[in-house]
Amino acid sequence: MATLLFLAFLALRCTARLTIPASNAIVEVKAFNVATMTTIIPGVVLQPVVPGHNTIRIPLHAFLIEHSASKKRFMFDLGMRNDLLNLPPSVARQLQSGVFSVDPFKDITELLEEGGVPLESVETIIWSHSHFDHIGDMSKWPNTTNLVIGPGTNRSLFPEFPDSTLRASDFAGHNVTELNFDKTNLTFSGLPAIDYFGDGSFYLLNTPGHRVGHITALARVTPSTFIVLGADTCHHAGQLRPRPKFQATYPCPADLLAQTRASVSTDYFWSPGSHAGAFDMLSREQPLLSIADLPNSADADPVAGRVSLDKIAGFDADEDFLVVLSHDESLVGVLPYFPQSLTAWKGTRIKDKAVWGFVDQANPAFRFGP
């Protein structure tokens, strides 16, 4: 009884800040790093681009989720398909021109089956959005696998629409559900939310901006701790951090404060406490990087994208929420991948180890100075 009361106290303490109803219903989340992609035009996803950092190398994350009560399995994103010759022409042209490249990799279906997860055991696939590096190859999945997409997702198909990144095989044979956030009265950190199972274990959040229909997810992995599957609300941890509330909860470690004084270029980054050649992280009150808003931006609506990102940042500042972005390179080497579970992320201090890694010169995500 005492244990249950303690868990309830923790849940209420957490949910009071972000108005999430308390619940003992949970899901288990396991992450995959399906592939690593490199692009020579980082300016389409972030700004500023500091000389010497003219490429960006990013993981493609996918997530296997199991509802603890029903044992139902589902996927949140799939990464990309590995038969690159069958990518829609609009994507294949970018690959052929060298705009992006991908290291050899196994499709998520291969990774699951090799890991002892039969594809027919996965009831539903949820796309965060319809970009090629998230939708995998739906033709490899049984027709019994359902598909959930965000509101307004463009279902135009190649070849009828030559520039489409979708094929008929992405939908054929699957029961497709398009979410409708107009009917929900739940809002967390300013984001409309749908209680997917109706028990508080897993929520889908409406986070427009990157692409029409872009959604994120909120997974309760213990009664009081959560994982935010941030999809493409941003592509680098430096677009999320630092912010004042975040710094209050997670102060920058002293060694990184000292390192960043010299490593972060004051030609491109500034703060009230900085002076030429000496950057001051403590007084920085906004993220180091922003969502690209140039005409060739990867975000369909950068203004809406920044609003969504600001709201996701509300979770990031809370010690009971771990934000995992689809393409956060700073997490590689810190985030446990399948078959390991992310349930114990707080007890194993994953967030403490990860959140400032992006400003460490030893981290491959560092891109703030020569």
C-alpha positions as CSV (number, residue, x, y, z in Angstrom):
1,M,0.0,0.0,0.0
2,A,2.8,2.4,0.9
3,T,4.5,1.7,-2.4
4,L,1.3,2.5,-4.3
5,L,0.8,5.8,-2.4
6,F,4.4,6.8,-3.1
7,L,4.0,6.1,-6.9
8,A,0.8,8.0,-6.9
9,F,2.5,10.9,-5.2
10,L,5.3,10.9,-7.8
11,A,2.7,10.8,-10.6
12,L,0.7,13.7,-9.2
13,R,3.9,15.7,-8.6
14,C,4.9,15.3,-12.2
15,T,1.5,15.7,-13.8
16,A,0.7,18.9,-11.9
17,R,3.3,20.7,-13.9
18,L,2.1,19.6,-17.3
19,T,-1.6,18.7,-16.6
20,I,-1.2,15.1,-17.5
21,P,-3.8,12.9,-15.7
22,A,-2.2,10.4,-13.3
23,S,-2.2,6.8,-14.4
24,N,-0.5,3.5,-13.6
25,A,-0.9,2.3,-17.2
26,I,2.4,2.2,-19.0
27,V,4.1,1.2,-22.3
28,E,7.5,-0.2,-23.0
29,V,9.7,1.7,-25.5
30,K,12.6,0.2,-27.4
31,A,14.6,2.4,-29.9
32,F,16.3,1.4,-33.1
33,N,19.0,3.4,-35.0
34,V,17.9,2.1,-38.4
35,A,20.4,4.0,-40.5
36,T,22.8,6.9,-40.6
37,M,22.3,9.6,-43.3
38,T,24.6,12.4,-44.3
39,T,23.5,15.5,-46.1
40,I,25.7,18.2,-47.7
41,I,23.1,20.9,-47.2
42,P,22.6,21.2,-43.4
43,G,21.1,24.7,-44.0
44,V,17.8,23.1,-45.0
45,V,17.2,21.9,-41.4
46,L,19.1,24.3,-39.2
47,Q,20.8,27.7,-38.9
48,P,23.4,29.1,-38.6
49,V,25.8,26.8,-40.4
50,V,29.3,27.5,-39.1
51,P,32.2,27.1,-41.7
52,G,33.8,23.7,-41.3
53,H,30.4,22.1,-40.5
54,N,29.1,21.9,-44.1
55,T,27.5,18.5,-43.7
56,I,25.3,16.9,-41.1
57,R,25.2,13.3,-40.2
58,I,22.1,12.0,-38.5
59,P,20.6,8.8,-37.2
60,L,17.2,7.6,-38.3
61,H,15.4,6.4,-35.2
62,A,12.4,4.1,-35.1
63,F,10.5,2.8,-32.0
64,L,8.9,-0.5,-31.0
65,I,6.3,0.1,-28.3
66,E,4.4,-2.5,-26.3
67,H,1.3,-1.7,-24.3
68,S,1.9,-3.4,-21.0
69,A,-1.7,-4.3,-20.2
70,S,-2.8,-5.7,-23.5
71,K,0.7,-6.7,-24.9
72,K,-0.3,-5.0,-28.2
73,R,2.8,-4.0,-30.2
74,F,3.1,-1.0,-32.5
75,M,5.8,1.0,-34.2
76,F,6.3,4.8,-34.1
77,D,8.2,5.5,-37.4
78,L,10.2,3.0,-39.4
79,G,13.3,4.8,-40.7
80,M,13.8,4.5,-44.5
81,R,13.6,1.6,-46.9
82,N,16.9,0.0,-47.9
83,D,16.2,-0.8,-51.5
84,L,17.2,2.6,-52.6
85,L,16.5,2.0,-56.3
86,N,12.8,1.8,-55.4
87,L,12.7,5.2,-53.7
88,P,10.3,7.6,-55.5
89,P,12.1,9.6,-58.2
90,S,11.9,12.8,-56.3
91,V,13.9,11.2,-53.5
92,A,16.1,9.1,-55.7
93,R,17.3,12.2,-57.6
94,Q,18.6,13.7,-54.3
95,L,20.5,10.5,-53.6
96,Q,22.0,10.3,-57.0
97,S,23.1,13.9,-57.0
98,G,24.8,13.5,-53.7
99,V,22.5,15.8,-51.7
100,F,22.4,12.9,-49.2
101,S,24.0,9.6,-48.7
102,V,23.2,6.6,-46.5
103,D,25.6,4.1,-45.0
104,P,24.6,0.4,-45.8
105,F,21.9,-0.7,-43.4
106,K,19.2,-3.3,-42.7
107,D,15.6,-2.4,-43.1
108,I,13.6,-2.2,-39.8
109,T,11.7,-5.4,-40.8
110,E,15.0,-7.3,-40.9
111,L,16.0,-5.8,-37.5
112,L,12.7,-6.8,-35.9
113,E,12.7,-10.3,-37.3
114,E,16.4,-10.9,-36.4
115,G,15.5,-9.7,-32.9
116,G,12.7,-12.2,-32.5
117,V,9.8,-9.8,-33.2
118,P,7.5,-11.3,-35.9
119,L,6.0,-8.6,-38.2
120,E,2.6,-10.1,-37.7
121,S,2.8,-9.3,-34.0
122,V,3.0,-5.6,-34.7
123,E,-0.6,-4.4,-34.8
124,T,-0.1,-0.8,-35.9
125,I,2.4,1.5,-37.5
126,I,2.3,5.2,-36.7
127,W,4.0,7.6,-39.0
128,S,5.1,10.8,-37.3
129,H,4.9,12.2,-40.9
130,S,5.2,11.1,-44.4
131,H,8.9,11.8,-45.3
132,F,10.8,8.9,-46.8
133,D,13.1,8.5,-43.8
134,H,10.2,7.8,-41.5
135,I,7.8,5.6,-43.5
136,G,10.1,2.6,-44.3
137,D,8.7,0.1,-46.8
138,M,5.1,-0.6,-46.0
139,S,4.9,-3.3,-48.7
140,K,7.0,-5.6,-46.4
141,W,4.3,-5.6,-43.7
142,P,1.3,-7.9,-43.5
143,N,-2.0,-6.4,-44.6
144,T,-3.2,-7.0,-41.0
145,T,-0.9,-4.1,-40.0
146,N,-2.8,-0.9,-39.5
147,L,-1.4,2.5,-40.4
148,V,-2.0,5.7,-38.4
149,I,-1.2,9.1,-40.0
150,G,-1.4,12.7,-38.9
151,P,-4.2,15.2,-39.8
152,G,-4.1,16.4,-43.4
153,T,-1.3,14.1,-44.5
154,N,-0.9,14.4,-48.2
155,R,-1.8,11.1,-49.8
156,S,-0.9,12.0,-53.4
157,L,1.0,9.1,-55.0
158,F,3.7,8.7,-57.5
159,P,3.4,8.3,-60.5
160,E,0.2,10.3,-60.8
161,F,2.0,13.1,-58.9
162,P,5.6,13.0,-60.1
163,D,7.0,14.9,-57.1
164,S,5.3,12.7,-54.5
165,T,7.4,10.8,-52.0
166,L,4.7,8.2,-51.6
167,R,3.8,5.1,-53.6
168,A,0.5,3.1,-53.7
169,S,2.4,0.3,-51.9
170,D,2.7,2.6,-48.9
171,F,-1.1,2.3,-48.3
172,A,-2.2,-0.8,-50.2
173,G,-3.9,-3.4,-48.1
174,H,-3.6,-1.5,-44.9
175,N,-6.4,0.0,-42.8
176,V,-5.5,3.7,-42.6
177,T,-6.6,6.0,-39.8
178,E,-6.1,9.7,-40.1
179,L,-6.1,11.4,-36.7
180,N,-8.5,14.2,-35.8
181,F,-7.3,16.5,-33.0
182,D,-10.4,18.7,-33.3
183,K,-12.3,16.2,-31.1
184,T,-9.9,16.1,-28.2
185,N,-10.1,18.2,-25.0
186,L,-6.6,17.2,-23.8
187,T,-3.7,19.6,-24.1
188,F,-0.2,19.0,-22.7
189,S,2.4,21.7,-22.8
190,G,0.1,23.6,-25.1
191,L,-0.2,20.7,-27.6
192,P,-3.5,19.0,-28.4
193,A,-3.3,15.3,-27.4
194,I,-5.1,12.1,-28.1
195,D,-5.1,9.3,-25.5
196,Y,-4.3,6.4,-27.8
197,F,-5.4,3.5,-25.5
198,G,-7.7,5.5,-23.4
199,D,-5.8,4.7,-20.2
200,G,-3.1,7.4,-20.1
201,S,-0.2,5.2,-21.2
202,F,0.4,6.7,-24.6
203,Y,-0.6,9.9,-26.2
204,L,-0.2,11.3,-29.7
205,L,0.5,15.1,-29.9
206,N,-0.3,17.5,-32.8
207,T,2.9,19.3,-33.6
208,P,2.5,21.0,-37.0
209,G,5.3,22.8,-38.9
210,H,7.8,20.3,-40.3
211,R,5.3,18.7,-42.6
212,V,1.5,18.7,-42.9
213,G,0.3,16.0,-40.5
214,H,3.5,16.0,-38.4
215,I,2.8,14.4,-35.0
216,T,4.8,13.4,-31.9
217,A,4.2,11.0,-29.1
218,L,4.2,10.9,-25.3
219,A,4.9,7.5,-23.8
220,R,4.4,6.9,-20.1
221,V,7.0,4.3,-19.2
222,T,6.5,4.3,-15.4
223,P,3.6,6.0,-13.5
224,S,5.7,9.1,-13.2
225,T,8.2,9.2,-16.1
226,F,7.7,9.7,-19.8
227,I,9.5,9.6,-23.1
228,V,8.6,12.2,-25.7
229,L,9.2,10.9,-29.2
230,G,9.9,14.2,-30.8
231,A,10.1,13.1,-34.4
232,D,11.2,16.1,-36.6
233,T,10.2,19.0,-34.4
234,C,13.9,19.7,-34.8
235,H,16.9,17.9,-36.2
236,H,19.6,18.9,-33.6
237,A,19.6,19.2,-29.8
238,G,21.0,22.7,-30.3
239,Q,17.6,23.8,-31.7
240,L,16.0,22.7,-28.4
241,R,18.6,23.9,-25.9
242,P,19.6,25.9,-23.9
243,R,16.6,27.7,-22.5
244,P,16.2,29.3,-19.1
245,K,13.8,26.7,-17.6
246,F,16.0,23.9,-19.0
247,Q,19.2,25.5,-17.5
248,A,17.5,25.8,-14.1
249,T,16.8,22.1,-14.1
250,Y,19.9,20.9,-15.9
251,P,22.8,23.4,-15.3
252,C,25.6,23.0,-17.9
253,P,28.4,21.0,-16.3
254,A,31.4,23.0,-15.2
255,D,33.8,21.3,-17.6
256,L,31.6,22.0,-20.5
257,L,31.1,25.6,-19.4
258,A,34.8,26.0,-19.4
259,Q,35.2,24.3,-22.7
260,T,32.5,26.2,-24.5
261,R,34.0,29.6,-23.6
262,A,36.6,28.9,-26.3
263,S,35.0,26.3,-28.5
264,V,31.7,28.1,-29.3
265,S,32.4,30.8,-31.9
266,T,31.3,34.3,-30.8
267,D,31.2,35.3,-34.5
268,Y,28.1,33.2,-34.8
269,F,26.7,32.8,-31.2
270,W,26.3,35.4,-28.5
271,S,24.9,35.9,-25.0
272,P,24.8,38.8,-22.6
273,G,27.8,37.5,-20.6
274,S,29.9,36.8,-23.7
275,H,32.7,38.9,-25.2
276,A,34.8,38.5,-28.3
277,G,36.4,35.1,-28.2
278,A,34.8,34.0,-24.9
279,F,31.3,32.6,-25.1
280,D,29.2,32.5,-21.9
281,M,26.7,29.6,-21.9
282,L,25.1,30.5,-18.6
283,S,23.6,33.8,-19.9
284,R,22.4,32.3,-23.1
285,E,18.6,32.4,-23.0
286,Q,17.7,30.8,-26.4
287,P,18.8,27.7,-28.3
288,L,22.1,27.9,-30.1
289,L,20.5,26.8,-33.4
290,S,17.1,27.5,-35.0
291,I,14.9,25.8,-37.5
292,A,15.9,26.9,-41.1
293,D,13.5,29.4,-42.6
294,L,15.1,29.8,-46.0
295,P,13.1,29.1,-49.2
296,N,14.6,25.6,-49.4
297,S,13.8,24.8,-45.8
298,A,12.9,21.2,-45.0
299,D,10.1,22.6,-42.8
300,A,6.9,23.3,-44.6
301,D,6.0,26.0,-42.1
302,P,9.0,27.1,-40.1
303,V,7.0,29.6,-38.0
304,A,4.5,26.8,-36.9
305,G,7.5,24.5,-36.5
306,R,9.1,26.9,-34.0
307,V,5.9,27.2,-32.0
308,S,5.7,23.4,-31.8
309,L,9.3,23.2,-30.8
310,D,8.8,25.8,-28.0
311,K,6.0,23.6,-26.6
312,I,8.1,20.4,-26.8
313,A,10.8,22.4,-24.9
314,G,8.3,22.5,-21.9
315,F,8.8,18.7,-21.6
316,D,12.5,19.0,-22.0
317,A,12.9,21.2,-19.0
318,D,11.1,18.7,-16.8
319,E,13.2,16.0,-15.0
320,D,10.5,13.4,-15.6
321,F,10.5,13.7,-19.4
322,L,13.1,12.4,-21.8
323,V,12.9,14.0,-25.3
324,V,14.2,11.7,-28.0
325,L,14.3,13.3,-31.5
326,S,14.3,11.2,-34.6
327,H,17.7,12.6,-35.8
328,D,19.5,13.6,-32.6
329,E,23.1,12.6,-33.3
330,S,24.2,13.6,-29.8
331,L,22.2,10.6,-28.4
332,V,24.2,8.0,-30.3
333,G,26.4,6.2,-27.9
334,V,24.2,7.3,-24.9
335,L,20.7,6.0,-25.8
336,P,20.3,2.2,-25.3
337,Y,19.1,0.6,-28.5
338,F,17.0,-2.5,-29.1
339,P,16.8,-5.1,-27.5
340,Q,17.3,-2.9,-24.5
341,S,14.3,-1.0,-23.1
342,L,14.2,2.7,-22.3
343,T,11.9,2.2,-19.2
344,A,14.7,2.9,-16.7
345,W,16.0,6.0,-18.5
346,K,15.7,8.1,-15.3
347,G,17.2,5.7,-12.9
348,T,20.1,5.1,-15.2
349,R,20.6,8.9,-15.6
350,I,20.4,8.8,-19.4
351,K,19.1,12.3,-19.6
352,D,21.7,13.7,-17.3
353,K,24.4,12.1,-19.5
354,A,22.9,13.2,-22.8
355,V,21.4,16.6,-22.6
356,W,24.5,18.7,-22.8
357,G,26.5,16.3,-25.1
358,F,25.8,18.4,-28.2
359,V,28.1,21.2,-27.0
360,D,31.0,18.8,-26.2
361,Q,33.7,19.0,-28.9
362,A,34.2,15.2,-28.5
363,N,30.6,14.6,-29.5
364,P,29.9,14.2,-33.2
365,A,26.9,16.6,-32.9
366,F,29.2,19.6,-32.0
367,R,28.9,22.2,-34.7
368,F,29.4,25.6,-33.0
369,G,33.0,26.5,-33.8
370,P,36.1,25.6,-35.8
